[in-house]
Amino acid sequence: MADITYQVVPHDNGWAYKLGDTLSETYATADEAIARAKDAASRQKIGDGDALLAYPSPDGGWAFQELETDKSSGRL
Protein backbone atom coordinates (compact mmCIF):
# COMPACT_ATOMS: atom_id res chain seq x y z
CA MET A 1 0.00 0.00 0.00
CA ALA A 2 1.39 3.39 -0.99
CA ASP A 3 0.43 6.56 0.82
CA ILE A 4 1.18 9.87 -0.85
CA THR A 5 0.86 13.51 0.16
CA TYR A 6 0.36 16.42 -2.20
CA GLN A 7 1.58 19.68 -0.66
CA VAL A 8 0.50 23.14 -1.80
CA VAL A 9 3.48 25.49 -1.51
CA PRO A 10 4.48 29.01 -2.61
CA HIS A 11 6.36 28.85 -5.95
CA ASP A 12 7.53 31.45 -8.50
CA ASN A 13 5.33 34.31 -7.22
CA GLY A 14 2.31 32.00 -7.04
CA TRP A 15 1.38 28.54 -5.79
CA ALA A 16 2.12 24.99 -6.90
CA TYR A 17 1.38 21.51 -5.67
CA LYS A 18 4.26 19.26 -4.83
CA LEU A 19 4.52 15.48 -4.81
CA GLY A 20 7.84 14.34 -3.40
CA ASP A 21 10.44 16.64 -4.93
CA THR A 22 8.38 17.38 -8.06
CA LEU A 23 6.50 20.69 -8.42
CA SER A 24 3.55 21.37 -10.67
CA GLU A 25 3.28 24.45 -12.80
CA THR A 26 2.63 27.72 -10.98
CA TYR A 27 -0.95 28.83 -10.29
CA ALA A 28 -2.09 32.32 -9.34
CA THR A 29 -3.80 31.30 -6.09
CA ALA A 30 -3.49 28.61 -3.45
CA ASP A 31 -7.13 27.68 -4.11
CA GLU A 32 -6.35 26.97 -7.77
CA ALA A 33 -3.33 24.85 -6.80
CA ILE A 34 -5.52 22.93 -4.32
CA ALA A 35 -8.12 22.26 -7.02
CA ARG A 36 -5.43 21.05 -9.45
CA ALA A 37 -3.88 18.80 -6.78
CA LYS A 38 -7.29 17.26 -6.13
CA ASP A 39 -7.69 16.63 -9.85
CA ALA A 40 -4.24 15.03 -10.09
CA ALA A 41 -4.96 12.81 -7.08
CA SER A 42 -8.27 11.66 -8.55
CA ARG A 43 -6.32 10.24 -11.50
CA GLN A 44 -3.47 8.80 -9.40
CA LYS A 45 -3.47 5.00 -9.33
CA ILE A 46 -2.06 3.85 -5.99
CA GLY A 47 -3.93 0.62 -5.38
CA ASP A 48 -5.37 0.53 -1.89
CA GLY A 49 -3.27 3.47 -0.72
CA ASP A 50 -4.48 6.85 0.35
CA ALA A 51 -3.58 10.38 -0.66
CA LEU A 52 -3.54 13.49 1.49
CA LEU A 53 -3.53 17.15 0.55
CA ALA A 54 -1.51 19.43 2.84
CA TYR A 55 -1.95 23.17 2.43
CA PRO A 56 -1.28 26.32 4.47
CA SER A 57 -4.12 27.15 6.82
CA PRO A 58 -5.18 30.70 7.72
CA ASP A 59 -3.68 30.31 11.21
CA GLY A 60 -0.20 29.78 9.73
CA GLY A 61 -0.10 26.01 10.25
CA TRP A 62 -1.02 23.17 7.91
CA ALA A 63 -4.45 21.83 7.04
CA PHE A 64 -4.90 18.26 5.78
CA GLN A 65 -7.60 16.74 3.61
CA GLU A 66 -8.01 13.15 2.44
CA LEU A 67 -8.22 12.84 -1.34
CA GLU A 68 -10.04 10.35 -3.52
CA THR A 69 -7.73 8.28 -5.73
CA ASP A 70 -8.32 5.82 -8.54
CA LYS A 71 -8.35 2.43 -6.80
CA SER A 72 -9.13 0.45 -9.95
CA SER A 73 -6.72 -2.27 -10.95
CA GLY A 74 -6.37 -0.95 -14.51
CA ARG A 75 -3.21 0.69 -15.74
CA LEU A 76 -2.87 4.12 -17.26
C-alpha positions as CSV (number, residue, x, y, z in Angstrom):
1,M,0.0,0.0,0.0
2,A,1.4,3.4,-1.0
3,D,0.4,6.6,0.8
4,I,1.2,9.9,-0.8
5,T,0.9,13.5,0.2
6,Y,0.4,16.4,-2.2
7,Q,1.6,19.7,-0.7
8,V,0.5,23.1,-1.8
9,V,3.5,25.5,-1.5
10,P,4.5,29.0,-2.6
11,H,6.4,28.9,-5.9
12,D,7.5,31.5,-8.5
13,N,5.3,34.3,-7.2
14,G,2.3,32.0,-7.0
15,W,1.4,28.5,-5.8
16,A,2.1,25.0,-6.9
17,Y,1.4,21.5,-5.7
18,K,4.3,19.3,-4.8
19,L,4.5,15.5,-4.8
20,G,7.8,14.3,-3.4
21,D,10.4,16.6,-4.9
22,T,8.4,17.4,-8.1
23,L,6.5,20.7,-8.4
24,S,3.6,21.4,-10.7
25,E,3.3,24.4,-12.8
26,T,2.6,27.7,-11.0
27,Y,-1.0,28.8,-10.3
28,A,-2.1,32.3,-9.3
29,T,-3.8,31.3,-6.1
30,A,-3.5,28.6,-3.5
31,D,-7.1,27.7,-4.1
32,E,-6.3,27.0,-7.8
33,A,-3.3,24.8,-6.8
34,I,-5.5,22.9,-4.3
35,A,-8.1,22.3,-7.0
36,R,-5.4,21.1,-9.4
37,A,-3.9,18.8,-6.8
38,K,-7.3,17.3,-6.1
39,D,-7.7,16.6,-9.9
40,A,-4.2,15.0,-10.1
41,A,-5.0,12.8,-7.1
42,S,-8.3,11.7,-8.6
43,R,-6.3,10.2,-11.5
44,Q,-3.5,8.8,-9.4
45,K,-3.5,5.0,-9.3
46,I,-2.1,3.9,-6.0
47,G,-3.9,0.6,-5.4
48,D,-5.4,0.5,-1.9
49,G,-3.3,3.5,-0.7
50,D,-4.5,6.9,0.4
51,A,-3.6,10.4,-0.7
52,L,-3.5,13.5,1.5
53,L,-3.5,17.1,0.5
54,A,-1.5,19.4,2.8
55,Y,-2.0,23.2,2.4
56,P,-1.3,26.3,4.5
57,S,-4.1,27.2,6.8
58,P,-5.2,30.7,7.7
59,D,-3.7,30.3,11.2
60,G,-0.2,29.8,9.7
61,G,-0.1,26.0,10.3
62,W,-1.0,23.2,7.9
63,A,-4.5,21.8,7.0
64,F,-4.9,18.3,5.8
65,Q,-7.6,16.7,3.6
66,E,-8.0,13.1,2.4
67,L,-8.2,12.8,-1.3
68,E,-10.0,10.4,-3.5
69,T,-7.7,8.3,-5.7
70,D,-8.3,5.8,-8.5
71,K,-8.3,2.4,-6.8
72,S,-9.1,0.4,-9.9
73,S,-6.7,-2.3,-10.9
74,G,-6.4,-0.9,-14.5
75,R,-3.2,0.7,-15.7
76,L,-2.9,4.1,-17.3
